[in-house]
Amino acid sequence: EERYNKAKAVHRVMRHVADRQGKRLEELYEMVGWPLYRKYGHAYDALKLCLSGDDDDVLQVCPNIESATKNCLLDFVKKKLSPQPIKVRADLEVTCFSYSGINAIREALIHGQRECVDVCPIQIRLIAPPMYVLTTMTLDKELGIQTLTLAISAITEKILERGGKIDIKMSPKVVSAREEEAFSATETVFAKTSFLELSFSAFCCTVLQR
């Protein structure tokens, strides 16, 4: 499967360059693709090496490549084969009904956010009380999960210390763009429902006070 995905990525690059340069796809493979496959085992691995600035060495095996074709190839490779940051997310419910209340929750969340590192910043978003979302964007999946796990531990320690509670609704996990869209839709519904509940509660309190 890995080899298939690599071949698919290479073919996407070749097809793009061929279209832009007005060449036949077979011609471009003869000029670039097959020489890279022969020397590096897979053209994908060769193209990835170009990302580290070794393009002159890598493309030495393609003596017939014109300057315009080479520039088009490298430009597309840098755009499409560069590592893309991934999003790691965790969902929490944090409550505190002691005297400290919202201040204790804020303090706990800030305490957790301090677990971030430069390459793994932590964002904390309130959906609607008591639901909070922790996210980070990173190139390292394991580091992202580890960072949010440490943040949750720090939040848990601090909120329990202040007499509050925490309920982990979703442990840290990588989420795709499609999953994030689904989460956003759910968050909107949750926020609206919470707003209506709060509005109804306020209305009842007003009636009772009369």
N, C-alpha and C positions, 0 to 999 in steps of 0.2 A: 504493500500500500504506500509506503514511504517513497519508493522508487517511482511509482505511478504519479504521486503528487508532485515530485520533482520534475518529472517529464512534462507534466501538465503546465507547470510554471515556466519551464524553458520554452515550450511551444507558444505560450502566451506572449513571451518576449519576442520570439522569432516572428510571430505573425504581426505584432505591432510594428516592428522595425521594417519588415517587408512592405507593409502597407504604406508606412510613412516615406520610405525610400523608393517606392515604385518598383520593387523587385519581386520576382517569383519566390514563394516560400521555399521551394526546393533549392533554388539558387543560393538563398541565404544559409540554408543548412549546409550546403556544400562548402560555402565560404567560411562559416563560423561554427555552426552547431556540431557537425561531425568531427572536425579537428579537435574541438574541446572535449567531446566524448572520448576520443581516442587517447588523449594525453591524460585527462583527469579522471577517467572512469565515468564521470557524469558531468554534463555541461552545466548543470545547476551548481555543483560544487565550485566549478571554475568561475561562474558568474558571481557567486558569493565572495570569492577572493577579490574581485574587482572593487568591492565595497571598502576594502581596507587600503585602497590606493595602489594595488599591485596590477592595475589593468594593463600597463605596458608589457609586463612580464607574461601575464596570462594570455594576452592576445598576440604574442609573438608567433604562436602556432597558426595564426590566421593572416598570412602575409598579403593576401589579396583584398583585405577589407579596406574600403576607402575611408578617408577621414570623416566625411559626413555620416556614413553608416556607423562608424565606430562611436562617434559622439552621440548619435541617436540611441544606439544600443546602451551605452553607459548611463545616459540620462534616464532611460526607462528602468534600467536595473536598479539604480539608486532610489527611484521612486517606489518601485513595486517589491523589491526583494529586501529592502532595509527592514530590520526588526521593528515591529509595530507594538506600541505599548498596549497592555491588557488591563482590564478593569477587574479589581477584586472588591467584593461587596459583602457586608454583613448587616443583618437587621436585628435591632434590639428594642425591647421595651424597658424603659427605666422609670421607676416611680419612687417617690419619697413623700410620705404623708406625715413625717415628723415636723417639728418646728422649723427645721432648716429648709424644707420644701424644695422649691425650684433652685435655690442657691446651692443646695447639696448636689442636685442633678447637674447643674452647670459646672460645678467644681469637679465632679467625677468625670464628665466628658472632656474637660480641658486636661485633666490628669491623664486620660487615655490618649488624647491627641499628641501628647508629648513623647509618645513611643515612636513617632515617625522618624524616618531617616531622610537624608537629602534626596535619595533616588526613589523614595517611597513616601511621599507626603500623604497625610490622612485628612480627608474631608468628612465632617460630621454634619448631617442635615436632619432637621426636624420635619417629619411628615405631618404628624398631628399628635399631640400628647396622648399616650406616652411613647410613640414610635419614633425611633431614630435610625438613620442609615449611615453606616461607616463605609467609605469608599477610598480606594487608592488606585492610581495609575502607575504601572511599572513595567519594565521589560522582563523582570524576573518573577515568574509565577510563585515560586516557593517563598521568595522574600516578601511578596505582597501578602500571602496568606499568613506567614509568620508575624509580620508587622501588625496586621489587624488582630491576630490572636493575642498578641502581647497587649494591644490597646484594650481589648475586651477584658483581659485579666486585670489591668490597671483600673478600669472603670468599675469592675465588680468589687475589687478591694475597697475602693474609695466610697462607693455608694452604700455598701454594707456597713462600713465603718460609721456612716452618717445616719444609719437606721432606715435606709431605703432598700429597694429590691431591683433585680435585673432579670429579665427573661430573654434568652437568646432565641430569637425566632428563626434566624438563618445564620449558621456558622459561616466564617469567611470562605468564599468560593469565587472562582473566575466566572464572570458573566459575559455573555455575548451581547452584541447590539440588539439582537432580537429579544433576548431575555430582558434587557434593560427597558425596552419599549413596553413589554408586558408588565414589568414592575411599575413603570410610570403610570400606566392605566389603573393598576390596582391602588397605587398611592393616591391618585386623584379621588377615587371612590372612597377610600378610607378617610381622606381629609374632609370630604364633603359630609360623610356620615358623622364624623366627630364634631364638625361644626354644627350640624343640626341637633346633635345630642346636647351640646353645650348651650345652644340657643333655647332648647326646650327646658333645660334645667334652670336657666336664668329666668325664663317665663314663669315657671312653677314657683320659684323663690319670690318673684314679684307678686304673684297672686296670693301666696301665703302671707306675705307681709301686710297685704291689705286687710 
